[in-house]
Amino acid sequence: MVLLHGYPQTGHMWRKVMPALAERFTVVAPDLRGYGDSDRPIGGYDKRSMAADIADVIRALGIEPVVLVGHDRGARVAHRFALDHPALLTRLVLLDIAPTYDVFARTDQVSARARWHWYFHQLPDLPEALTAGREDIYLRYMYRTSAYNPAAIEEEAIQEYVRCFRQPGAMRAGFEDYRAGATIDLEHDGADRDRKVAAPTLVLWGESGRSPTASARHARRLEGAVRAGGGASSPRLRPLHSRGKAGGGHRRDPEIRRLARAKILKPTMRLTKAVARLFERERVCRVATAGLRGMPHLVPVCQVVSAGKIYFASGNDGRKALNLAENPRLALTIDLYSDDWTLIKGVMVQGRARLYPRGPRFRAIRALLYKKYPQYPREAAISESDSVVVEVTPTRVFSWGMK
């Protein structure tokens, strides 16, 4: 089994899972080209070249064919490896990615903000100049803001990563990885658009992230799984194997439905007529969100209900929208007070959010909001240039005093 790390990490990231895996496999966790203690050549950071490096390592060690596991940038190398070196592969496991071509093709304002470093790293020379001598500051910021649970990355691990990235040329090598991803990798991926990975493939994603449905079209045999708690640094994975149709993890899959009933997954829930009417009638509800750092944010919003889902709008740079781009879980609350406490009633809906920055759904919900709130167009116009519509799919509903 070969384990490929992500950015900004090295093979050291696999230290907690290697002992368990070593009980069944010969395990190798190399540093990718330019990372850790590997060489840092001037070029060759396209995924085809990096995959060829891994193929050379596998052949030199005489361990082919292998199970190949990749996370983040390493998963992009693994995807290319599966296309270019299928004879060396028995199984493919990808963690927390969708194919690079699809990510760029579907980029919008929200996703661009969430992946700001992709675009910063592409700039020639400037990232090197700004991070020189400040590697510790930059890397710690990445670990603190990008990890589901920053505490899972111990100080010892951070010190090891900082040691590696302080070596001459190390930061530049990491940036070159991203520069290749936005140029030659896109050319290679575009040319192979219709090719599928032949090896059985498992895609894992964090519970707080979004399932990489774009992966389905790139593999002949695909399974999906949720990692409990999310977060790339967690040493414990809880795979929920969806066997059957490509792009697994679908709620109609019998295995997923069984796991949902066991409360391992959170299925969607239907709003009762009483709850839906309450949200339709009331003018304001409160929405609670939290970003990757866990800082809560609670604000009132104006909501509408359509087809069993709740919608509201936000400026695309509003804190709630930024939080939801990082963490789609949220809660909506309506609490009606009465001096007669027997008449107190309310509801809390927990759910998952999807952001619409433009398109037919955006415009349809905007029309509903404008109809319910006539002052909206005049006082807080919802524009595709600076707003998002938030769709809330309920996963849990709690109510009190409701008949």
VOPAGU-2260 file (C-alpha; in pm, 1 decimal, decimal comma):
REM VOPAGU-2260
SITE   aa  ch    i         X         Y         Z
SITE  MET   A    0       0,0       0,0       0,0
SITE  VAL   A    1     134,4     342,0     -98,9
SITE  LEU   A    2       9,0     655,2      82,1
SITE  LEU   A    3      40,7     997,0     -83,1
SITE  HIS   A    4      12,8    1309,9     131,4
SITE  GLY   A    5    -143,0    1649,9      65,0
SITE  TYR   A    6     -43,8    2014,7     108,3
SITE  PRO   A    7     107,3    2154,5     323,1
SITE  GLN   A    8     221,7    1820,6     460,2
SITE  THR   A    9     460,1    1533,4     395,3
SITE  GLY   A   10     450,4    1156,4     433,9
SITE  HIS   A   11     458,3    1224,8     807,2
SITE  MET   A   12      82,1    1288,9     796,5
SITE  TRP   A   13      13,7     913,2     776,0
SITE  ARG   A   14     197,6     827,0    1099,8
SITE  LYS   A   15    -118,8     746,9    1298,2
SITE  VAL   A   16    -277,3     506,5    1049,7
SITE  MET   A   17      38,5     331,0     927,5
SITE  PRO   A   18      69,7      87,7    1222,7
SITE  ALA   A   19    -284,3     -44,1    1169,7
SITE  LEU   A   20    -239,2     -67,0     792,9
SITE  ALA   A   21      96,6    -241,4     836,9
SITE  GLU   A   22     -83,1    -535,5     996,1
SITE  ARG   A   23    -220,3    -623,1     649,6
SITE  PHE   A   24       7,0    -445,6     399,9
SITE  THR   A   25     361,7    -344,3     330,1
SITE  VAL   A   26     312,6      30,8     369,8
SITE  VAL   A   27     513,6     304,2     197,5
SITE  ALA   A   28     447,2     676,6     254,7
SITE  PRO   A   29     690,1     872,0      32,3
SITE  ASP   A   30     735,8    1246,4      19,6
SITE  LEU   A   31     612,4    1371,9    -316,9
SITE  ARG   A   32     849,8    1551,8    -551,2
SITE  GLY   A   33     948,8    1881,2    -389,5
SITE  TYR   A   34     797,2    1796,4     -51,9
SITE  GLY   A   35     956,8    1684,2     274,1
SITE  ASP   A   36    1303,8    1546,5     223,9
SITE  SER   A   37    1256,8    1459,0    -144,1
SITE  ASP   A   38    1454,2    1640,7    -413,5
SITE  ARG   A   39    1324,0    1977,5    -529,3
SITE  PRO   A   40    1399,8    2005,7    -900,8
SITE  ILE   A   41    1321,3    2318,3   -1099,7
SITE  GLY   A   42    1033,6    2158,3   -1288,3
SITE  GLY   A   43     827,0    1843,8   -1325,5
SITE  TYR   A   44     544,5    1930,1   -1084,6
SITE  ASP   A   45     271,6    1826,5   -1324,3
SITE  LYS   A   46      82,8    1524,7   -1191,3
SITE  ARG   A   47     201,3    1304,7   -1477,5
SITE  SER   A   48     564,0    1354,0   -1376,1
SITE  MET   A   49     485,5    1316,0   -1006,4
SITE  ALA   A   50     290,4     996,5   -1077,3
SITE  ALA   A   51     588,3     866,5   -1275,5
SITE  ASP   A   52     805,8     928,8    -966,8
SITE  ILE   A   53     574,1     708,0    -761,4
SITE  ALA   A   54     574,6     439,3   -1030,0
SITE  ASP   A   55     955,8     438,0   -1019,3
SITE  VAL   A   56     950,3     399,0    -639,9
SITE  ILE   A   57     704,7     108,8    -660,4
SITE  ARG   A   58     911,5     -71,9    -923,3
SITE  ALA   A   59    1236,7      -9,0    -735,6
SITE  LEU   A   60    1089,7    -159,2    -419,6
SITE  GLY   A   61     936,7    -449,5    -611,7
SITE  ILE   A   62     596,4    -411,4    -443,7
SITE  GLU   A   63     372,0    -384,2    -749,9
SITE  PRO   A   64      77,1    -397,1    -789,8
SITE  VAL   A   65     -33,7    -172,8    -503,7
SITE  VAL   A   66    -331,2     -20,8    -330,6
SITE  LEU   A   67    -278,7     353,2    -381,5
SITE  VAL   A   68    -423,1     600,8    -130,7
SITE  GLY   A   69    -402,4     974,8    -189,1
SITE  HIS   A   70    -516,5    1279,5       2,4
SITE  ASP   A   71    -553,1    1632,0    -136,4
SITE  ARG   A   72    -261,8    1699,9    -376,2
SITE  GLY   A   73    -154,7    1339,2    -335,0
SITE  ALA   A   74    -499,3    1226,5    -448,3
SITE  ARG   A   75    -454,8    1427,9    -767,0
SITE  VAL   A   76    -126,4    1247,0    -825,4
SITE  ALA   A   77    -302,9     918,4    -750,3
SITE  HIS   A   78    -578,5     992,8   -1003,5
SITE  ARG   A   79    -318,2    1056,7   -1274,5
SITE  PHE   A   80    -126,2     745,9   -1164,9
SITE  ALA   A   81    -440,0     533,6   -1211,4
SITE  LEU   A   82    -476,5     658,3   -1568,9
SITE  ASP   A   83    -108,4     633,5   -1667,2
SITE  HIS   A   84       2,0     320,2   -1476,7
SITE  PRO   A   85    -302,1      89,6   -1444,5
SITE  ALA   A   86     -88,3    -226,8   -1445,2
SITE  LEU   A   87      72,1    -117,9   -1115,5
SITE  LEU   A   88    -260,6     -71,4    -939,6
SITE  THR   A   89    -511,5    -300,8    -768,0
SITE  ARG   A   90    -723,8     -46,8    -579,7
SITE  LEU   A   91    -748,3     333,0    -567,5
SITE  VAL   A   92    -856,7     540,8    -264,2
SITE  LEU   A   93    -904,5     918,6    -292,2
SITE  LEU   A   94    -962,8    1144,6       8,2
SITE  ASP   A   95   -1139,9    1479,9      -5,8
SITE  ILE   A   96   -1101,9    1573,7    -371,4
SITE  ALA   A   97   -1296,5    1610,3    -690,4
SITE  PRO   A   98   -1095,1    1593,6   -1015,3
SITE  THR   A   99    -899,5    1915,0   -1080,9
SITE  TYR   A  100   -1064,6    1976,0   -1417,3
SITE  ASP   A  101   -1410,6    1964,4   -1258,7
SITE  VAL   A  102   -1311,9    2190,7    -969,3
SITE  PHE   A  103   -1194,8    2465,7   -1204,6
SITE  ALA   A  104   -1492,0    2416,6   -1437,1
SITE  ARG   A  105   -1737,5    2465,0   -1150,3
SITE  THR   A  106   -1561,7    2751,9    -976,0
SITE  ASP   A  107   -1783,1    3036,3    -858,0
SITE  GLN   A  108   -1744,0    3319,5    -609,7
SITE  VAL   A  109   -1807,2    3100,5    -306,8
SITE  SER   A  110   -1573,6    2816,6    -404,7
SITE  ALA   A  111   -1303,8    3061,3    -516,6
SITE  ARG   A  112   -1309,8    3221,0    -173,6
SITE  ALA   A  113   -1285,6    2881,0      -5,1
SITE  ARG   A  114    -988,6    2786,6    -227,9
SITE  TRP   A  115    -815,2    3124,1    -222,5
SITE  HIS   A  116    -474,4    2960,3    -185,9
SITE  TRP   A  117    -512,7    2782,7    -521,3
SITE  TYR   A  118    -504,8    3121,8    -693,3
SITE  PHE   A  119    -247,8    3284,1    -466,3
SITE  HIS   A  120      -6,0    2995,5    -523,7
SITE  GLN   A  121     -37,7    3033,5    -901,7
SITE  LEU   A  122     113,0    3382,7    -902,1
SITE  PRO   A  123     474,8    3385,4   -1021,3
SITE  ASP   A  124     735,7    3468,0    -754,4
SITE  LEU   A  125     505,3    3667,3    -523,4
SITE  PRO   A  126     412,9    3377,1    -287,6
SITE  GLU   A  127     781,7    3293,0    -246,6
SITE  ALA   A  128     866,1    3654,8    -166,5
SITE  LEU   A  129     586,2    3696,0      86,9
SITE  THR   A  130     648,3    3369,4     271,9
SITE  ALA   A  131    1030,3    3376,8     280,6
SITE  GLY   A  132    1131,3    3370,6     645,1
SITE  ARG   A  133     763,7    3352,2     742,4
SITE  GLU   A  134     704,3    2986,1     665,0
SITE  ASP   A  135     595,7    2915,2    1020,6
SITE  ILE   A  136     331,1    3191,0    1011,6
SITE  TYR   A  137     191,3    3084,0     675,6
SITE  LEU   A  138     181,4    2711,2     750,2
SITE  ARG   A  139      24,2    2754,8    1092,5
SITE  TYR   A  140    -245,9    2969,5     935,5
SITE  MET   A  141    -318,2    2693,4     682,1
SITE  TYR   A  142    -341,3    2423,4     950,6
SITE  ARG   A  143    -557,9    2641,8    1174,3
SITE  THR   A  144    -807,9    2745,8     908,0
SITE  SER   A  145    -817,8    2440,4     682,0
SITE  ALA   A  146    -845,1    2152,1     928,2
SITE  TYR   A  147   -1182,4    2036,1    1059,6
SITE  ASN   A  148   -1012,0    1987,8    1397,6
SITE  PRO   A  149    -685,7    2186,7    1415,9
SITE  ALA   A  150    -604,6    2025,2    1751,7
SITE  ALA   A  151    -561,7    1692,2    1572,0
SITE  ILE   A  152    -234,5    1825,4    1426,0
SITE  GLU   A  153       0,5    1815,7    1722,2
SITE  GLU   A  154     278,7    2065,9    1773,2
SITE  GLU   A  155     533,2    1792,1    1697,9
SITE  ALA   A  156     379,5    1739,1    1354,1
SITE  ILE   A  157     368,8    2112,4    1282,8
SITE  GLN   A  158     733,6    2144,4    1375,9
SITE  GLU   A  159     819,9    1860,7    1138,3
SITE  TYR   A  160     626,4    2020,9     852,3
SITE  VAL   A  161     784,5    2362,2     922,4
SITE  ARG   A  162    1129,9    2201,4     921,4
SITE  CYS   A  163    1065,7    2056,6     578,6
SITE  PHE   A  164     916,9    2369,7     423,7
SITE  ARG   A  165    1200,4    2586,2     555,8
SITE  GLN   A  166    1449,2    2397,3     343,2
SITE  PRO   A  167    1575,4    2588,5      38,1
SITE  GLY   A  168    1328,9    2567,3    -249,5
SITE  ALA   A  169    1061,4    2382,6     -51,7
SITE  MET   A  170     798,1    2655,8     -52,0
SITE  ARG   A  171     859,3    2720,0    -420,9
SITE  ALA   A  172     814,6    2349,2    -495,1
SITE  GLY   A  173     475,1    2348,7    -323,9
SITE  PHE   A  174     366,9    2654,1    -521,4
SITE  GLU   A  175     486,6    2491,0    -845,5
SITE  ASP   A  176     255,1    2197,9    -766,9
SITE  TYR   A  177     -40,5    2438,8    -778,0
SITE  ARG   A  178      91,0    2623,9   -1083,0
SITE  ALA   A  179     108,3    2298,1   -1273,2
SITE  GLY   A  180    -242,1    2214,3   -1152,6
SITE  ALA   A  181    -379,5    2524,3   -1322,5
SITE  THR   A  182    -188,7    2478,3   -1649,7
SITE  ILE   A  183     -40,0    2155,4   -1782,9
SITE  ASP   A  184    -250,1    1933,9   -1553,6
SITE  LEU   A  185    -565,3    2087,5   -1700,2
SITE  GLU   A  186    -436,5    2009,7   -2050,1
SITE  HIS   A  187    -368,7    1646,8   -1955,8
SITE  ASP   A  188    -701,8    1609,6   -1775,9
SITE  GLY   A  189    -889,4    1769,1   -2063,0
SITE  ALA   A  190    -730,1    1527,2   -2310,0
SITE  ASP   A  191    -832,6    1233,3   -2086,8
SITE  ARG   A  192   -1184,1    1358,8   -2018,4
SITE  ASP   A  193   -1347,4    1042,6   -2151,7
SITE  ARG   A  194   -1108,5     796,3   -1986,4
SITE  LYS   A  195   -1216,4     613,0   -1672,8
SITE  VAL   A  196   -1010,7     462,5   -1392,8
SITE  ALA   A  197   -1019,1      86,0   -1442,0
SITE  ALA   A  198    -928,1      -9,3   -1084,4
SITE  PRO   A  199   -1201,5     -32,2    -816,7
SITE  THR   A  200   -1209,6     311,8    -656,0
SITE  LEU   A  201   -1316,0     431,7    -311,0
SITE  VAL   A  202   -1377,1     803,0    -254,3
SITE  LEU   A  203   -1382,9     931,1     104,8
SITE  TRP   A  204   -1497,6    1274,1     212,9
SITE  GLY   A  205   -1547,0    1455,2     542,6
SITE  GLU   A  206   -1884,4    1453,6     715,2
SITE  SER   A  207   -1882,6    1834,0     712,4
SITE  GLY   A  208   -1781,4    1856,3     348,8
SITE  ARG   A  209   -1967,4    1795,5      26,3
SITE  SER   A  210   -1967,2    1461,3    -144,9
SITE  PRO   A  211   -1748,6    1469,1    -459,3
SITE  THR   A  212   -2016,4    1365,2    -706,1
SITE  ALA   A  213   -1795,4    1477,8    -994,0
SITE  SER   A  214   -1580,4    1169,1    -930,2
SITE  ALA   A  215   -1855,3     937,1   -1050,5
SITE  ARG   A  216   -1794,1     993,3   -1419,8
SITE  HIS   A  217   -1421,8     915,5   -1387,6
SITE  ALA   A  218   -1428,3     557,8   -1255,8
SITE  ARG   A  219   -1587,3     235,4   -1375,3
SITE  ARG   A  220   -1633,9      95,4   -1024,2
SITE  LEU   A  221   -1679,7     357,6    -757,1
SITE  GLU   A  222   -1771,5     339,8    -390,0
SITE  GLY   A  223   -1844,7     634,5    -164,4
SITE  ALA   A  224   -1789,0     683,2     206,5
SITE  VAL   A  225   -1828,5     945,0     476,3
SITE  ARG   A  226   -1552,4     997,8     730,9
SITE  ALA   A  227   -1711,2    1069,7    1065,9
SITE  GLY   A  228   -1626,3    1415,0    1194,2
SITE  GLY   A  229   -1449,8    1510,4     874,0
SITE  GLY   A  230   -1105,7    1663,7     871,9
SITE  ALA   A  231    -802,7    1544,1     683,8
SITE  SER   A  232    -593,4    1509,6     997,2
SITE  SER   A  233    -816,8    1267,0    1182,9
SITE  PRO   A  234    -637,8     933,2    1234,0
SITE  ARG   A  235    -967,7     744,4    1247,1
SITE  LEU   A  236   -1181,8     678,9     942,7
SITE  ARG   A  237   -1533,1     538,9     953,6
SITE  PRO   A  238   -1607,6     422,2     597,6
SITE  LEU   A  239   -1970,9     379,9     500,7
SITE  HIS   A  240   -1944,8     156,3     194,6
SITE  SER   A  241   -2202,8     219,5     -72,7
SITE  ARG   A  242   -2202,8     -78,6    -305,1
SITE  GLY   A  243   -2378,2     -58,3    -636,5
SITE  LYS   A  244   -2410,9     238,0    -867,1
SITE  ALA   A  245   -2110,0     450,6    -953,4
SITE  GLY   A  246   -2091,2     758,1    -739,4
SITE  GLY   A  247   -2203,8     574,3    -422,8
SITE  GLY   A  248   -2321,7     743,1    -109,7
SITE  HIS   A  249   -2666,7     805,1    -255,5
SITE  ARG   A  250   -2956,5     797,4      -7,1
SITE  ARG   A  251   -3146,5     543,6    -220,4
SITE  ASP   A  252   -2870,0     287,6    -176,5
SITE  PRO   A  253   -2994,6      15,6      67,4
SITE  GLU   A  254   -2670,7      24,9     265,8
SITE  ILE   A  255   -2684,1     400,5     305,0
SITE  ARG   A  256   -3050,3     381,4     407,3
SITE  ARG   A  257   -2965,0     118,9     670,4
SITE  LEU   A  258   -2683,8     337,1     806,0
SITE  ALA   A  259   -2913,6     638,7     805,6
SITE  ARG   A  260   -3167,5     450,5    1017,0
SITE  ALA   A  261   -2884,3     368,9    1256,7
SITE  LYS   A  262   -2813,0     745,7    1277,7
SITE  ILE   A  263   -2462,8     706,4    1138,1
SITE  LEU   A  264   -2571,3     924,7     847,7
SITE  LYS   A  265   -2818,7    1208,9     880,8
SITE  PRO   A  266   -3099,2    1163,4     625,8
SITE  THR   A  267   -3315,2    1447,1     508,2
SITE  MET   A  268   -3646,0    1503,4     685,6
SITE  ARG   A  269   -3979,5    1635,4     561,2
SITE  LEU   A  270   -4118,4    1943,5     726,2
SITE  THR   A  271   -4459,7    1881,3     877,7
SITE  LYS   A  272   -4738,4    2101,6     745,6
SITE  ALA   A  273   -4750,0    2286,0    1078,1
SITE  VAL   A  274   -4376,5    2360,5    1074,3
SITE  ALA   A  275   -4381,0    2464,0     707,3
SITE  ARG   A  276   -4676,0    2697,1     770,9
SITE  LEU   A  277   -4494,8    2853,9    1066,1
SITE  PHE   A  278   -4189,3    2933,6     852,3
SITE  GLU   A  279   -4414,4    3060,6     572,2
SITE  ARG   A  280   -4614,0    3282,8     808,1
SITE  GLU   A  281   -4338,8    3429,5    1026,1
SITE  ARG   A  282   -4142,1    3717,2     880,9
SITE  VAL   A  283   -3807,8    3640,2    1045,7
SITE  CYS   A  284   -3620,2    3340,5    1179,6
SITE  ARG   A  285   -3274,1    3312,5    1330,1
SITE  VAL   A  286   -2992,9    3127,0    1156,9
SITE  ALA   A  287   -2689,4    2987,9    1340,2
SITE  THR   A  288   -2370,5    2899,8    1151,0
SITE  ALA   A  289   -2008,1    2826,6    1238,2
SITE  GLY   A  290   -1695,0    2838,7    1022,7
SITE  LEU   A  291   -1393,8    2611,2    1032,7
SITE  ARG   A  292   -1264,0    2780,2    1346,4
SITE  GLY   A  293   -1587,6    2696,8    1527,5
SITE  MET   A  294   -1681,9    3058,1    1605,5
SITE  PRO   A  295   -2065,0    3071,9    1613,0
SITE  HIS   A  296   -2261,0    3335,8    1424,8
SITE  LEU   A  297   -2630,3    3405,1    1490,4
SITE  VAL   A  298   -2837,9    3651,9    1287,3
SITE  PRO   A  299   -3201,5    3705,5    1182,7
SITE  VAL   A  300   -3294,7    3630,8     820,8
SITE  CYS   A  301   -3604,1    3659,2     603,0
SITE  GLN   A  302   -3710,0    3315,8     484,1
SITE  VAL   A  303   -3940,7    3142,7     238,2
SITE  VAL   A  304   -4039,8    2777,0     201,9
SITE  SER   A  305   -4049,2    2589,2    -128,7
SITE  ALA   A  306   -4083,2    2215,3    -197,2
SITE  GLY   A  307   -4005,7    2122,9     163,1
SITE  LYS   A  308   -3688,6    2329,9     186,4
SITE  ILE   A  309   -3621,0    2663,9     351,3
SITE  TYR   A  310   -3447,1    2946,6     167,1
SITE  PHE   A  311   -3297,2    3282,9     255,0
SITE  ALA   A  312   -3056,5    3524,0      88,6
SITE  SER   A  313   -2727,5    3677,9     196,6
SITE  GLY   A  314   -2455,3    3900,2      65,4
SITE  ASN   A  315   -2186,4    3674,6     -76,2
SITE  ASP   A  316   -1934,1    3831,5     162,8
SITE  GLY   A  317   -2162,8    3805,9     466,4
SITE  ARG   A  318   -2034,2    3606,9     760,7
SITE  LYS   A  319   -2310,3    3348,9     741,2
SITE  ALA   A  320   -2239,9    3285,4     370,5
SITE  LEU   A  321   -1866,3    3257,7     433,9
SITE  ASN   A  322   -1928,1    3017,9     722,3
SITE  LEU   A  323   -2158,4    2801,5     511,1
SITE  ALA   A  324   -1903,2    2785,9     231,4
SITE  GLU   A  325   -1666,0    2628,2     484,5
SITE  ASN   A  326   -1917,6    2429,1     687,7
SITE  PRO   A  327   -2266,0    2365,9     542,3
SITE  ARG   A  328   -2429,7    2267,2     871,2
SITE  LEU   A  329   -2666,3    2521,3    1024,2
SITE  ALA   A  330   -2975,3    2566,0    1239,6
SITE  LEU   A  331   -3285,0    2781,1    1187,2
SITE  THR   A  332   -3505,3    2877,5    1482,5
SITE  ILE   A  333   -3843,6    3042,4    1532,1
SITE  ASP   A  334   -3940,5    3100,8    1896,0
SITE  LEU   A  335   -4280,2    3256,2    1973,3
SITE  TYR   A  336   -4316,5    3390,4    2327,1
SITE  SER   A  337   -4639,0    3440,3    2521,7
SITE  ASP   A  338   -4704,8    3564,1    2872,2
SITE  ASP   A  339   -4923,4    3256,7    2897,3
SITE  TRP   A  340   -4648,9    2995,8    2899,2
SITE  THR   A  341   -4887,6    2725,3    2788,3
SITE  LEU   A  342   -4900,0    2906,2    2453,3
SITE  ILE   A  343   -4523,1    2924,9    2397,9
SITE  LYS   A  344   -4424,7    2746,0    2080,3
SITE  GLY   A  345   -4139,4    2726,9    1837,7
SITE  VAL   A  346   -3926,9    2511,3    1613,1
SITE  MET   A  347   -3561,5    2449,1    1538,5
SITE  VAL   A  348   -3457,4    2299,9    1204,8
SITE  GLN   A  349   -3108,4    2160,0    1170,3
SITE  GLY   A  350   -2992,4    2107,0     816,7
SITE  ARG   A  351   -2734,4    2129,3     544,5
SITE  ALA   A  352   -2695,1    2431,9     322,6
SITE  ARG   A  353   -2634,2    2468,2     -47,4
SITE  LEU   A  354   -2537,4    2805,9    -189,0
SITE  TYR   A  355   -2672,4    2933,2    -520,6
SITE  PRO   A  356   -2475,7    3238,0    -644,3
SITE  ARG   A  357   -2666,8    3255,7    -972,3
SITE  GLY   A  358   -2889,6    3062,7   -1208,3
SITE  PRO   A  359   -3256,7    2960,6   -1235,2
SITE  ARG   A  360   -3290,0    2851,0    -872,1
SITE  PHE   A  361   -3136,4    3178,2    -752,7
SITE  ARG   A  362   -3385,4    3380,0    -957,9
SITE  ALA   A  363   -3685,4    3165,5    -860,3
SITE  ILE   A  364   -3616,7    3202,3    -486,8
SITE  ARG   A  365   -3546,0    3572,9    -527,3
SITE  ALA   A  366   -3892,4    3609,0    -680,4
SITE  LEU   A  367   -4047,7    3430,7    -380,3
SITE  LEU   A  368   -3858,3    3653,3    -137,4
SITE  TYR   A  369   -3960,6    3967,5    -325,5
SITE  LYS   A  370   -4324,1    3852,4    -319,0
SITE  LYS   A  371   -4324,2    3786,3      55,7
SITE  TYR   A  372   -4113,2    4093,0     139,8
SITE  PRO   A  373   -4208,8    4378,3    -101,1
SITE  GLN   A  374   -3948,7    4608,4      55,0
SITE  TYR   A  375   -3663,8    4371,5     -42,5
SITE  PRO   A  376   -3599,6    4508,5    -396,0
SITE  ARG   A  377   -3590,7    4864,6    -266,1
SITE  GLU   A  378   -3393,2    4823,4      55,2
SITE  ALA   A  379   -3178,4    4511,4       5,7
SITE  ALA   A  380   -3186,8    4407,0    -359,6
SITE  ILE   A  381   -3065,7    4051,0    -423,6
SITE  SER   A  382   -2823,9    4054,4    -715,8
SITE  GLU   A  383   -2629,6    3772,6    -879,3
SITE  SER   A  384   -2325,2    3999,3    -867,3
SITE  ASP   A  385   -2304,3    4023,6    -489,6
SITE  SER   A  386   -2554,8    3783,5    -327,8
SITE  VAL   A  387   -2620,7    3415,1    -273,2
SITE  VAL   A  388   -2938,8    3221,5    -211,0
SITE  VAL   A  389   -2907,5    2962,5      64,7
SITE  GLU   A  390   -3106,7    2640,6      35,7
SITE  VAL   A  391   -3157,1    2451,7     363,3
SITE  THR   A  392   -3232,4    2080,0     344,6
SITE  PRO   A  393   -3368,1    1972,3     686,2
SITE  THR   A  394   -3194,9    1682,6     861,5
SITE  ARG   A  395   -3354,2    1721,8    1206,4
SITE  VAL   A  396   -3659,8    1909,0    1328,4
SITE  PHE   A  397   -3738,7    1990,8    1693,8
SITE  SER   A  398   -4060,7    2165,6    1791,5
SITE  TRP   A  399   -4238,7    2269,2    2108,5
SITE  GLY   A  400   -4594,1    2373,9    2165,4
SITE  MET   A  401   -4686,2    2269,3    1810,9
SITE  LYS   A  402   -5002,2    2069,7    1747,1
